[in-house]
Amino acid sequence: MTDNLNNFDDELDALVDAARQDEWNEIQEQMEEGTYEPTSLVPKGWHEVSSSYEPCKIRISRESYDAIMFNEEPCPACHGTGLIQITEQWEETDKYHTINKSCPVDFRMKSKLGIIKKLLPSRYYRSNIGTLKPSPNSKMDMQRQAIVIQHLWDNNTRSFLFYGDPGTGKTTFATALVRHALERDWEEHIHTGCGNFNTVSWIQYLNWDTYIQSLLDWQNHPDTAEEPSVTPTLIHNNAAKGRTTCLVIEEVDKSRLTEFKANKLFELVCAMDATESQLIITTNYATKEEFQSWLCQGDTRIVGEAIWRRLSDNCKFVSCPKAK
């Protein structure tokens, strides 16, 4: 009986995923025709910031959250002083005393900003899926931006392949998903209490050519070169600890695809697939067919086809074209 129920659940999940994919395909067709109208934008919401101190159980709007983090607004708990007053009762007496303690909200914000600065290029520190809005500076049509942003919000743990012309927001979308992964894992996996933090090895933003160079340096000079920031083994080790890897590979097609690069990409894609992790790739090819052709060329054809199959199975393909 249990096996039958499990089979039914698997079939139901498959039907739901198929329906979502059909819905997304329909939306993309309507976007190409210029007939799609989004029913809503990303809803306004709140970040719940809590601590063991009752005065610091506060709610901060998404708009204020980054403003506080970047010192544009004072922390609402400590008013920018970094300290909060706590009134405590002496044990077994009716007397009280007031003491100053470090503000946990202010500390949380500064700690998170420090991690963001290690993860992302400076121009993308503020990429935040909760506050992301269509930008007139993007080369993509404003309405289409709104649709894509809404879709990312609704599917913020899914894998994506963003393709299209430079300057259309692909990196902004990718880094916003990185920020979301950081928020998602903050309490359970990153901040371990008492001011201690784990090294965030499972959330990574890679420039592909820089990463390949780090692999070559490590291979040729293992005694002096730094160990690569991401490896298939590290992805599997994090999965064993209950951590879902979020990996962005930026501009994967910026330089010629060699057999070495194709094999390393295949290893990462397989590890992400096996651990059901979140893979985000950007390419400047205008169509997915052009990207597929680049991936499956010449000596890299066999490996490229294997990579393409896994990307097709796991990633939502999002076109990011220039406005006409």
N, C-alpha and C positions, 0 to 999 in steps of 0.2 A: 504494500500500500504506500509506504514511504517513497519507494523508488518511483511509483507512478506520479505521486505529488511533485517530486523533484523534477521529473521529466516535464510535467505540466508547467511548473514554474519557469523552467528553461525555455519552453516554447512560448510562454506568455512574454518573457523578457525579449525574446527574439522578435515577436510581433510588435512590441512597443518600440524597440529600436528601429525596426523597418518603417513603422508609421512616422517616427520622428525624421528619419532620413527622407521619406517621401515628402513630408511637409517642408523640409529644408530645400529639397530639389524644386518643389513648386514655388517657394519663395524666391529662389535664385532665378528661375525662369521669369517670374513677374518683375524682378528687379532689372533683368536684361531688357524687358519690354517697356520698362518705365511705368508699369501699372500698379506696383505694390505700394500700399499705404500702411505704415506701421500702426498697430492698434494702441501701442503704449511705448513709453520710453522707460529706461531703467528706473525703478521706483526709488523714491527717497527713503532712506532708512537710517539706522543708528548703529554705532559701534558700542557694545556694552563693555565698559571698562570697570572691572571689579577688583577688590583686594580683600585682605583680611580686616582692613580698617573700614568701618561702616561709612565714614564721611566720603570715602572714595568709591563707593558704588554709584557710579554716575553713568549717564548716557550722553554720548557726544554725536552730533550730526555728522554725516559723512563729509559735508563741506568743511566743517570746523576741524575735523580730525587731522587732515594734512596741514592746515593752517597752524594748529597747535604744535605739530611735529616740527614744522619749519620755523618756529618762533615768531609767527606772524600774529598769533593770538596767545594770551596767557593761559596756562593750564587752569581749568575751572576748579580743580581740587585745591591747588596751593596758590592760585593767582600769580603764578610765575616765580614764586619764591623758592620753590624746590622743597619746602617744608610744610607739614600739616601739624596742627595741634590735636593731640589725643588726650582726652580726660579719662583717667583710670582711678579705680577705687582701691584703696589700700586693703590688703587681705584682712578679713575678719574685723573691719572697722567701718565706721560711717564717714570716714574722711576720704576726700578726693584730691588728686593732684593733676596738673596739666603738664605735658611734656611735648617737645617737638620731635618729629620723626621725618625721615626722608619721604617725600611724596612718591608713592608707588606708581601713580599715573604718569607723572613727569619722568620718572626713571624708565618706565615702560616705553614712553615715546622716544626718549633719547637712545635707548638700546635698540629699538626697532629701526630708527633712522641710521644707526651705525651699520646694521646688517644690510639695509637697502643700499647704502653707499658702497659696500663691498660687492654686492650682487650686480648692480646695474650701472650703465653709463650715466653720467651726471644729468644729461638732458632728459632722462627718462625716470628720474627719481619720483616724479609726481604722477606717473602713469598709474591710475587707480581705477579699477573696473567699476567701483561704486560711485565715482564722480566723473567718469569719462563722458565727454560730450562731443558732438560733431564740431570740427574745427575748420574755420575758413582758410587756415594755412595748409590744410591737406589738399592734395590734387584730386581726391575722390569727391564725388558729389555728396553734398551735405545730407540729403535724405538717405542715400545708401549707407553713409557712415552711421546714421541713427539706427538703421536696421541691423547692421553688423554688431554695433555695440549692444543692442538689445539681445541679439542672439548669443553673444559671448556671456552676457549676464545670466541668461537662462541655462547655459551649458558650460559654466566656468570650471568644471573639473574634467572636461573632455579634451581630447587631442585635436590639434588643428594644423593644417598646412595653408599658410597665407601666400597667395601668389598674385603678382601684378607689378605694375610700374613702380619705380622708386618714388618716394614722397607721398604715397597714398595711405600711410598709417599702419603698415604691417608691423613695424617694430613697436609702435605705440600699443597696438593690440596685444602683441606677444608679452611685452613687459608688464602690462596691466594684469595679465594672467599670472605672472610671476609674483606680483604684489599680492594677488588674491591667495596664492598658495602659501605665502608667508603668513597672512592673517589666519588662514585655515588651520595651520599647524602650530600657531604661536603657543597656545596654552598647553597642548598635550605633548608636543615634541621639542619645542625650542626653549621656552622659559621653564626651567625646572624648579623654580622657587628659591628663596633665600639669596636672590641676586645671581644665581647660577644660570648659565646658558649653554646649550649644546652648539657645537660647530655645525652650521647648516650646510651639510654636504649633499643633501638630496634635493635642494632647490638651486638650479644652476642656469646661468645665461652664458652661452658660448658664442663667440665669433669663430666661425668654423675654421678659417685659415690660421688664426692664432692658436686654436686648439690643436690642429694638425702639427703645427710647428712644435708645440709643447710635447707631443707624442714622439716626434723625431728626436728632439733634444734628449728626452728621457731614454729613448732606445739607444742613442749613440753615446750619451754621457751620463749613465745612471748614477755615477758617484757625485756629480756636481749639479745636475739639472734637478729642478723641482718635479715632484711627482704630478702627473696630470690630475686635474681637478675632478674629472669624471672618468670612470671605467665601468665596464659591465659588472665586474666583481663588486664594486662599490654600490651600484644600483641594486644588485641582489642582496647585499648585506643590509642595506637600508630597508628593503622590503621585509627581510626577516625580523626587523625591529618594529614593523608596523608603520613604516614611513613610506608614503607614496611619492616617488620622485617626480618633480616637475622640471623638465629639461627643455630649454629653448636653444635651438640651433639657428643662428642668425646668418643669412646670406650663404647658404650651403652651396650655392652655385657660383660664387664670386670668381673662382679660378677653375682651371681645367680639372676635370675629374680623372684622377689617376687610379690605378688598381689598388694602391695602398689606401687612398682616401675612401674608395668604395667599400673596401673590406672593413675599415674602421667604422664607417657609417652603418654598415650592416650589423656589426657587433652591437653597437649602441641601440639600434632600432629593435633588434631581437631581444635584448635585455629589457627594454622598455615594454615590449609586447608581452614577454613572459611574466613580468611583474605587474601588468595592468596599470602602468604608470602613465603620466600625462606628458606627451611629446608635442612640442610646438616647433614648427619649421617655417622659415620664411625664404622665399625665392623671388627674384626679380623677373622671372619669366612671365610673360603676359598671360599664358594659358597653361593649364595643367598638362595638356598634350605636349607642349614644348618642353616642360620640365621633365616629363616622362621620357621624351626622346633624348634629352641631355643625360639622364640617369642611365639609360640602357644603350649607350653607344659603344661600339668597338669592343675593346678588351674588357670593358666593365659590364657588358650586356647581361651576362648570367647573374652576377651579383646584383646589378641594377634592377633586373626584373624581380628578384626576390625581395629587394627593398621596396619596390613599388607595390607589390602584393600586400605587404604588411602595412604600408602607409594607407593604401586603399581600404583595408579592413578596419583600421583603427582611427584614422584622422577624418575630421570634417574638412573638406576643401572649401576655402573661402576666397573668392575672386575679389581683388582690390584694384579695379581699373581707374584710369584717369577719367575725370568728368569730360563729357563730350562737348 
